[in-house]
Amino acid sequence: MRHDTQFSVVCLGTGKGASMVYDGNCSPGYVLCIDNHPVILFGAGYGVTRQCLRYFGVIPLNIFIFSNRSHMSAELPVIIAVESCKGRRLRIVASEAVMSCIWEHRLAEIHSRIKDFKADNRDGVCDFVAIPSSGIPPDLNLPPYHLPGVAAVSLLVFDTSAAEASCGVCVLQNGHPLVVLTGDCAYNPGLHCAILRMAPVAILDGRRNASRDHASFTDILRAVENCGVVPRRVFIGQYGQPWEAPPVVKDGIVFPIVEGAVVVLGERLVVSRVSMPSAVEKEAENTDKRDEVEVQPTALTRSRHADPCAHAEVRPVKVFIINNESPDTPPAILMVQQLRNMTQVKQRVSELLHLRPVGALFSAETGQRLTSLSQFTHGMRVVATKIGGRPLEDLPAPRLNERQQVVVVPEKPLEGDSSLSVEMREYMQRAHQALRGRVGYEGLVSVDPATPHDNGVGVVSSVGGPSAGINSQSQIRVALSPETPHVMEDVGVAGREKSSRGGTAYSLRFTTLGA
């Protein structure tokens, strides 16, 4: 392996057990990269597969599993089935205890596809490697597992304290530890101190409150203070939503890791900033030939000397890539901080958008041509053109998941001394007809204009069944509010008194979404 080989860990997600199912946030997952090439995927929980494909376009051949719990291995059967159909032979690595649970429970649905579980021959659809763990606390004298096909990289697996069988792993290069990672690990003073001494960089699981499966943020800080040999940096993941992340202590070494963050291992790095505004302007004047030159991200400058104990964290630079050939399709996500030059950027754009050959890249907001990594900013919308394709044109507005949009609804003039405009009166009439289940009802719905309601909610009296949504010719949509039960219930005397007619009160919320 070359002396200038770069090792890094990319964070795919920081979700908890229910984060993907209920909130849509990716389960915890990490990818070990060698020279920006994905080598090992740590974790295969909910959402990790899609996130890995978004960032790298491929699933690494080596997958390490921390435990059999859903947020760590839920997608493993699907990954094995799909990748084997592509002719790719995966290598699944875990401790003996975890592998036993995975085989018996998680992989039961694909047992018929796996002919030989523990055989060393090539009969099965993938290789399963059950590594003897070093127990609690970890035994550093245990020989590590050397990863086939990846020179100088080995794994040391150890058991962790959790309600279910769980393990952690230390990644070594030529016998020198680079990083240690945990999946589910309840606080154990001796165990946590031993883990923190294993490598210069530690990526641990943590929660605001301690449990049988996770240490609290306070526990981890206490372990760092008491471990003796202080690591260079400790990252906490698996904390859930961004607002649930641990606080950052000034001059401390414990930090939350975030989705898309890149932790560079085994190098002495100097953090620098480009303060001269002319630097970006000069880069913008470069030609495509200059795009081939390797340019380091502006937040990261590598020194000449390598240090296996040094590290750095590169903050994520997530951009949305829009295909100029089909601008109405959803944009792809590209993490620019992983790449070294514009050639690599265009290669990843080609893989993500299936666009060949890729031409120039432009900022969707300003139309400026992007020729340097320093021009990419977090959250930017980038338009990718095709050589010989359609010219760059005005793009559609960003989607709701890319940018918050504020909709201003103009006021309508009121009719006479009525509290509602003609358009709203007609609309409320149709709404009342739908709620009552009567077609052609000509009476006007009664809304008490003197009764204020928060969030633009008016009380409408009716005795009919509910309707999921009512569209009007004015392109205003009405829907039953989320708190309104599907089977309507009486709101009581107070609710009836607020309406000018008897019956059951329904609350309607008006919105322009979908108009």
Long-range contacts (C-beta under 8 A, 24 or more apart in sequence): 1-151, 1-152, 1-173, 1-174, 3-306, 4-306, 5-34, 5-35, 6-33, 6-34, 6-35, 6-36, 6-264, 6-266, 6-267, 7-32, 7-33, 7-34, 7-171, 7-173, 7-178, 7-264, 7-265, 7-266, 8-32, 8-33, 8-36, 8-262, 8-263, 8-264, 8-265, 8-338, 9-33, 9-179, 9-181, 9-201, 9-203, 9-262, 9-263, 9-265, 10-38, 10-55, 10-260, 10-261, 10-262, 10-263, 10-335, 10-338, 11-237, 11-257, 11-258, 11-259, 11-260, 11-261, 11-262, 11-263, 12-43, 12-48, 12-51, 12-52, 12-55, 12-259, 13-47, 13-48, 13-51, 13-259, 14-237, 14-238, 14-239, 14-240, 14-242, 14-245, 14-256, 14-257, 14-258, 14-259, 15-45, 15-46, 15-47, 15-71, 15-238, 15-240, 16-71, 16-207, 16-238, 16-239, 16-240, 17-69, 17-70, 17-71, 19-46, 19-71, 19-240, 19-241, 20-45, 20-46, 20-47, 20-71, 21-46, 23-241, 25-240, 25-241, 26-50, 26-51, 26-259, 27-70, 27-71, 27-72, 27-74, 28-71, 28-72, 28-183, 28-205, 28-237, 28-238, 30-181, 30-203, 30-237, 31-55, 31-56, 31-60, 32-171, 32-179, 33-338, 34-150, 34-153, 36-338, 36-339, 36-340, 36-344, 39-147, 39-150, 39-153, 40-64, 40-147, 40-171, 42-66, 42-169, 42-181, 43-72, 43-73, 43-183, 44-72, 44-73, 44-74, 44-75, 44-76, 44-79, 45-69, 45-70, 45-71, 45-72, 45-73, 45-74, 45-75, 46-70, 46-71, 46-74, 46-75, 47-75, 48-75, 49-75, 49-78, 49-79, 51-259, 54-332, 54-333, 54-352, 55-260, 55-333, 55-335, 55-338, 57-348, 57-351, 57-352, 59-83, 59-88, 59-90, 61-88, 61-89, 61-90, 61-91, 61-149, 62-90, 62-91, 62-93, 62-147, 62-150, 63-90, 63-91, 63-92, 63-93, 64-93, 64-94, 64-155, 64-169, 65-92, 65-93, 65-94, 65-98, 65-99, 65-102, 66-94, 66-98, 66-166, 66-167, 66-168, 66-169, 66-181, 66-182, 66-183, 66-184, 67-98, 67-101, 67-162, 67-164, 67-165, 67-166, 67-167, 67-183, 67-184, 68-98, 68-101, 68-102, 68-105, 68-106, 68-164, 68-165, 69-164, 69-166, 69-184, 72-183, 72-184, 73-102, 73-106, 74-106, 76-102, 76-106, 76-107, 77-106, 77-107, 77-109, 77-110, 80-107, 80-110, 80-113, 80-114, 80-125, 80-126, 81-110, 81-113, 83-126, 84-113, 84-125, 84-126, 89-122, 89-125, 89-126, 89-127, 90-126, 90-127, 91-126, 91-127, 91-129, 91-148, 92-126, 92-127, 92-128, 92-129, 93-129, 93-131, 93-145, 93-155, 93-157, 94-129, 94-130, 94-131, 94-157, 94-167, 95-130, 95-131, 95-132, 95-133, 95-157, 95-158, 95-159, 95-165, 95-167, 96-130, 96-131, 96-132, 96-133, 97-133, 97-159, 97-165, 97-167, 98-165, 98-166, 98-167, 99-128, 99-129, 99-130, 100-130, 100-165, 101-164, 101-165, 103-128, 131-155, 131-157, 132-157, 133-157, 133-158, 133-159, 133-167, 134-158, 134-159, 135-159, 136-160, 136-161, 136-188, 136-190, 136-191, 137-190, 137-191, 137-194, 138-168, 138-170, 138-191, 138-194, 138-195, 138-198, 140-198, 144-170, 144-172, 144-175, 156-198, 158-195, 160-184, 160-185, 160-186, 160-191, 161-185, 161-186, 161-187, 161-188, 161-191, 162-186, 162-212, 162-213, 163-212, 163-213, 164-213, 166-213, 168-195, 170-198, 170-199, 171-199, 173-266, 173-308, 176-308, 178-265, 178-266, 178-308, 179-203, 179-263, 179-265, 183-238, 184-213, 184-214, 185-213, 185-214, 185-215, 186-210, 186-211, 186-212, 186-213, 186-214, 186-215, 187-214, 187-215, 187-216, 187-219, 187-220, 187-223, 189-223, 189-226, 192-219, 192-220, 192-223, 192-227, 193-223, 193-226, 193-227, 193-228, 196-223, 196-224, 196-227, 196-229, 196-230, 196-231, 196-234, 197-227, 197-228, 197-229, 197-231, 199-231, 200-231, 200-232, 200-233, 200-308, 200-309, 200-310, 200-311, 201-231, 201-232, 201-233, 201-234, 201-235, 201-263, 201-265, 201-311, 202-231, 202-233, 202-234, 202-235, 203-235, 203-236, 203-237, 203-257, 203-263, 204-234, 204-235, 204-236, 204-237, 205-236, 205-237, 205-238, 206-236, 206-237, 206-238, 206-239, 206-246, 207-238, 207-239, 207-240, 208-239, 208-244, 208-246, 214-238, 217-246, 217-247, 220-246, 220-254, 221-249, 221-254, 224-253, 224-254, 232-309, 232-310, 232-311, 233-263, 233-311, 233-313, 235-263, 235-313, 255-313, 257-313, 258-315, 258-316, 259-316, 260-316, 260-317, 260-318, 260-335, 260-337, 261-313, 261-314, 261-315, 261-316, 262-313, 262-314, 262-316, 262-335, 262-337, 262-338, 263-311, 263-312, 263-313, 263-314, 264-300, 264-311, 264-312, 264-313, 264-314, 265-311, 266-306, 266-307, 266-308, 266-310, 266-311, 267-302, 267-306, 267-307, 267-310, 267-311, 267-312, 268-303, 268-305, 268-306, 268-307, 268-310, 269-300, 269-301, 269-302, 269-303, 269-310, 269-311, 269-312, 270-301, 270-302, 270-303, 271-299, 271-300, 271-301, 271-312, 272-298, 272-299, 272-300, 272-301, 273-298, 273-299, 274-298, 274-374, 279-374, 280-372, 280-374, 280-375, 283-371, 283-372, 283-374, 283-375, 284-368, 284-369, 284-370, 284-371, 284-372, 284-375, 285-371, 286-371, 286-372, 287-371, 288-360, 288-371, 290-371, 291-341, 291-342, 291-343, 291-346, 291-371, 292-341, 292-342, 292-343, 293-341, 294-340, 294-341, 295-340, 295-341, 295-342, 295-372, 295-373, 295-374, 296-340, 296-373, 297-336, 297-337, 297-373, 297-374, 298-373, 298-374, 299-337, 315-378, 316-378, 317-376, 317-377, 317-378, 318-378, 318-379, 319-376, 319-377, 319-378, 319-379, 319-380, 319-381, 319-382, 320-379, 320-380, 320-381, 320-382, 320-398, 320-402, 321-349, 321-352, 321-353, 321-382, 321-384, 322-364, 322-381, 322-382, 322-383, 322-384, 322-395, 323-353, 323-355, 323-384, 324-383, 324-384, 324-385, 324-386, 324-389, 324-390, 324-392, 324-393, 325-355, 325-386, 325-389, 325-390, 327-383, 327-393, 327-395, 327-396, 328-396, 330-399, 331-381, 331-399, 331-402, 334-382, 336-373, 336-376, 339-373, 340-373, 341-373, 342-370, 342-371, 342-372, 342-373, 345-373, 349-384, 353-384, 355-384, 355-386, 356-386, 357-386, 357-387, 358-384, 358-385, 358-386, 358-387, 359-384, 359-385, 359-386, 359-387, 359-389, 360-385, 361-385, 362-392, 364-395, 364-398, 367-392, 407-512, 407-513, 409-512, 419-447, 419-449, 420-447, 420-449, 423-474, 426-472, 426-474, 427-472, 427-474, 427-476, 427-478, 428-460, 430-470, 430-472, 431-460, 431-470, 431-472, 431-478, 431-508, 432-460, 432-462, 434-467, 434-470, 435-460, 435-462, 435-464, 435-465, 435-466, 435-467, 435-506, 436-462, 436-463, 436-464, 437-464, 437-465, 438-464, 446-499, 446-500, 446-501, 447-500, 448-498, 448-499, 448-500, 451-498, 453-507, 455-509, 456-509, 456-510, 457-481, 457-507, 457-508, 457-509, 458-507, 458-508, 459-495, 459-498, 459-499, 459-505, 459-506, 459-507, 460-499, 460-505, 460-506, 460-507, 460-508, 461-496, 461-499, 461-500, 461-501, 461-502, 461-503, 461-504, 461-505, 461-506, 462-503, 462-504, 462-506, 463-503, 463-504, 466-506, 475-512, 475-515, 476-510, 476-512, 476-515, 477-510, 477-511, 477-512, 477-513, 477-514, 477-515, 478-508, 478-509, 478-510, 478-511, 479-508, 479-509, 479-511, 480-506, 480-507, 480-508, 480-509, 481-507, 481-508, 481-509, 483-507
